[in-house]
Amino acid sequence: MAGSGTTLTYRALEARSNRLAHFFRAKGLSAGDHIAVLLGNRAEYFETCWAAQRSGLYVTPVNSHLTTPEIGYIVNDCGARALVVDGSLRELLPELESSLSSVGVRLAVGEPVPGFDPYEDMIARCPESPIADETEGFLMLYSSGVTGKPKGIERPL
């Protein structure tokens, strides 16, 4: 990562994404479920996307430069059951709370966030081996929309 100098080897990416995939399964997420990712430029973004990809999950990246109502709309509209956030963005979260009612799994990367489990602590408890039911997930991206609201593009798994 250019800004921090953090490196992530393929071996570490494999191990850490497997750990997160196990965590998602332990929390009841299964193929076809949705997660949202509100992270800056950090290695955990790739781990989260790889974990979703190997777990059959849809992953919706959410741009932190959007307004709080836009972020809330996307997290709610995509049906995210999990949200992975950057602790440095915690000032956005109180305003988002009303949009997070369906989000039962909440992880914070880096700085602690009230109401969110610490990412590192949660994945440290999980095995590095692949989950038993690996299946391909996919990105769910949002277009700007022509009616004033972003539109989610969900391709079949």
C-alpha angles and dihedrals in degrees: 000000000000096000099048103022089234114154128200120196121210088247092055092044090052094048097043095045089050090052091051091046088055090049091052091050092048088054091054101258113145139177111305095027120123133235129184125215122206102176136137123226099308137130092248089069089068093044090053094048092048092048090052091045092054093043099055091248129143110235120202115196110210120204111234090211092069120100117266092252090051092050091048092048093053095045090049097040095051090053093236113193090183133037125195112195138182109244089221088067094055093118088071095054103075089059090048096053094097089057094050101068093115094044106099097162114062123176128180122203118208114346117043118262122198110247093018127099116236108258096217094049093049098049093042088070094056131083123256093225121102118268113259095243103045111174132164119270128190144212120264105205128186126226122208090252127219097239097061096266125088114250122223116225109210115181119193115266 
